[in-house]
Amino acid sequence: MPERLIALVMALYSNAKSRVRILAGTSDEFGIGVGVHQRSALSPLLFVLVIQEATKEARGEELNQEEAVRKFCVWKREMETRG
């Protein structure tokens, strides 16, 4: 993926802030450190890119159950490490 594109997407998420609106009013602004923007057309694409990257080693292989579970555990650990 071109680094310029990555930099542009990262800029969209840099210092992101939000508010919560309910019947009683709107909250103070707060920072968002993880996740994707709600209702953004980019969110599904970012999700697919992350899943493709996370599963690239397992794609195209025929795995037995034990190996599939082991790879899933590695993938889960990696995802937790990255937040």
Stockholm file with secondary structure:
# STOCKHOLM 1.0

chainA/1-83         MPERLIALVMALYSNAKSRVRILAGTSDEFGIGVGVHQRSALSPLLFVLVIQEATKEARGEELNQEEAVRKFCVWKREMETRG
#=GR chainA/1-83 SS CCHHHHHHHHHHHTTCEECCEETTEECCCEECCSSCCTTCTHHHHHHHHHHHHHHTTTTTCCCCHHHHHHHHHHHHHHHHHTC
#=GC SS_cons        CCHHHHHHHHHHHTTCEECCEETTEECCCEECCSSCCTTCTHHHHHHHHHHHHHHTTTTTCCCCHHHHHHHHHHHHHHHHHTC
//
